[in-house]
Amino acid sequence: MRAKSTKHRTLASLSRALPGVLTLAAGIVVWQVVSLFFLPVFLPGPAILVERMVAIYSNPASYLVVGETLLQIFEGFVVSMVIGTALGLVMGLKRSIELFFDSWIMVLLTFPAVCWAFLSVLWFGLSQIAAIVTIVLIVFPFVAMNIWAGTKAIEKNLIEMGRVYKADRSLMLRKVLIPQLMPYIFSSLRIALSLSWKIALVAEAFGTGGGVGQRLTNWFQETRVDMMLAWGVSFMIVMVLIDLLVFRAWARRTFAWRPQLAT
């Protein structure tokens, strides 16, 4: 009986994955056909792009380049999550703080990202700190907005019950607030990651570091679209793997108790 149930789950997973696989295959075919009308340096086909990616990572120095960018992303990502989560939580719980920061959050959300990159370079020079500051200034308002909305949606009866039983702030945070905010926290994690790596590459392209963004700038100056795509796509694959193997796996374990609504 258990083997039959496992077989049914496997077949169901395959049936859900099939449309995505077919869509990906169709996209690759279209890409290959379109690339035939262009020179490989301007629009390489899938096979040529893979060759360029293999050539890049055959050089051990490329891993140092990627590592430098990943370090900046990680630092900016962590700081953004800490500041955004703390601010969003306090805004959702304290009306006075919410009124004070509401307008400022909107200002930060609408301020042009390119301006932050320029300002960070002027403030901190051509350094990794400038890239990290750029990431934090752009990403943490999105995290704060998401956590703020989640805190406003918390079941107030549980908070009142905790107060009745005289639960301290630490216990309320660990047992009442954080469990209810977990969907919003995971959403914020994925949003922050997707924004952080894009902003890091833009900041590096402005000369704040020697990572992947700088490599993209160098190949842009040589009008080598194929190498730009090789660096960009390969780094995108790294970030997708981090999302799949870390955040999504963590979310599945955290919400394993919750029934699946989507079919």
N, C-alpha and C positions, 0 to 999 in steps of 0.2 A: 504494500500500500504506500509506504514511504517512497519507494523507488518510483512508483507511478506518479506521485505528487511532484517529485523532483524533475521527472521527465516533462511534466506539464509546464512547470515553471521555466525549464530550459527552452521549450518550444515557444512559450509566450515571450521570453526575452528576445529570442531570435526573430520572431515576427515583429516585435517593436523596433528592432534594430534594422530590419531589412529596408524600410523606406529611406532611412538615412544613408545606408550604404549605396542604394541605387542613385540617390541624389548626388552623392559624392562622385560616383563613377560617371554620371552624366556630366557633371561639371568639369571633370578632368578631360573627358572626350572633347567637349566644347573648347576648353582651353587649348588642347593640342591642335585642333583644327584652326582656331584663330591665330595661333602662333606661327603657322605655316606662311602667313602673309607678311611676317615681319622678320627682320634680322634677329638672331638669337640674343645679341647684346641689348636689344630694345624690348623684346618680349620672348623670353625663352620658353620652350615647351616644358612639360613636366619632367621628362627624362634629362634634359639639359640642366634644368634647375637642380635636380638631384645631384648631377655631376658637379655643379658649382658648390653645392653644400658639402659634398664629400671632400672636395679640394680644400675648402676652408678649414674643415675640422681635421684634416690630415696634418695640419700644422699645429703643434702643441701650444703655440702662443695664442691661438684663437680661444682656448679654454680660459686663459688668463683674462682676455678681453671680456668674455661672457661673465666670468666670475666677478670682475670689477663692477659690471652693470648690475648683476644680481645682488651684490652687497649694497649698492646704493638703493635699489628697489626695496630690499628687506628693511633697511634702516628707516627709510621714509615711510614705508608701509606700517611698520610697528608703531612709530611715533604718531602717525595719522590715526591709527586705530585707538591708541590709548587716549589721545586728546579728544577725538571725536566721540568715543564711547562715553567718556567721563562727562563731557559737556552736554551731550544729548540726554544722558540719564538725569543730570541735575536740572536741565531745562524742562524735562517732562515732569519732575517732582516738585519743582519750586516755581510758582507762578511769577514771582518778581524777577527771577533770573531769566525765565522764558521771555518776558516782556523786554528785558534789557538786550538779550542776544538775538532776538528774532530778526530784527532789521540787519544786524551785523552779519548773520549767517547768509541772508539773501544777498548782501553786498559781496561777500566772498564768493558765493556761488556764481554770480554774474560777472565778476571781475575777469577780464581776459587772461587766459592762461599764458599767452605769449608775454604779456606785461610782467607777470610774476617771474618768468624766466629771465627777462632783461634786468629786472630789479634785483634778483638774486645775484646775478653776475656783477652788477654794480656794487652791491653791498658786500659780497663775500669773495669777489674775484673769480678767476677761472679755477675753481676747486670743486671737490666732491661735495663739500658742504653746500655750495650753491644748488647743486642738483637735488640734494636731500631736502633743503628748505623749500625748493620749488614744489616738490612732491607733496610735502606736508601742507603748504598753504593752499594747494588746489584740492587735495583729497580729503582732508579732515572735515571740511564743511559738509560734504556728501555723507560721510559717516555720521556726523552729528545729526543731520536732518533725518536719517534713517532710524537711528536709535531714539531720537526725540519722538518720532511718530510711534515707534514701538512702545515707548514708555507711556505715552498717552493712551495706548490701547490696553494697558495692563488691567487685569481684573481688580478693581478697587476693593472688593469685598475681602480678598486675601490679604491686602495690605492692612485693612481695618482689623482683621482677625489677628494678624501678627502684633499689632499695637495693643490689642486687648490682652494678649498673653505676654505682653512686655518683652517682646523679642528685641534684642539690640540691633544696631545698624548692620553689623557684620552678618548676623544670622538672617536678617531681612534681605540683604543683598544676595547671599549665597543660596537661600532656600526659596525665596519668593520672587525677587526681581529678575535675577539672571536666568532662571529656568524659563520664565515667560518671555524673556527677550531673546532667547536662543535663535528663533527663526530670523529675527532682524539682525542679529550679530553675524550669522552665516551669510545673509544677504550683503551686509556691509563688508565682510571679508572679501567676497568675490568682486564687489564693486571697487573696493580699494585696490585690490590686486590688478584688476584690468586697467584702472586709471594710472596706477603707479608706474607700470612698466612702459606705458606710452609716454608719460610725462618724463620719465628718466631718459628715454631715447631722445626726446626733443631737447631736454636740458643739455645732454651730452653733445648734441648736434650744434648747440650754441658755443661749444668749446669748454664746458665745465668739467670735462673728464675725457679719458681716452678709451671709453667702452664701445659698445655696439653702435651707439649714436654717432660717435666720431667716425667709425668705419663707414657708416651710411653716408656721412658728409663727404668723406674722401672719394667714395665711388661715384657720388653725385657729381662731383667736380670733374670726373673723368667720363661722365655720361654713360656709365655702365649700369643699366637697369638690371641686367641679369645678376650682377653681384649684390646690388642693393636688395633685390628680392631674395637672394640666397641668404643674406644675413637676416633680413626682416622675417622671412618665413621660418627659418630655423629657430630664431629666438621666440617667435610666436608659438612654435611647437613646444618649446621648453616651458613656457608659461601655461599653456593648456595642460600639459602633463602635471604641473604643480597643482593646478585647479582640480584635475581629475583624481590624482593620487593622494592629495592631502585634504583639500577642503570638502570635496564631494564625498570622499570616503569617510571623513570625520562626521559629516552631516548624516550620512546613512546610518552610522553607528549610533549617533545621538538620537535620531528620530526613528530607530528601528521599531519602536513600540507603536508608532503612529500608522494607521491604515493608509494604503495608497489609494487616492481618489482618482487619479488619472489612469485611463485604460488605453 
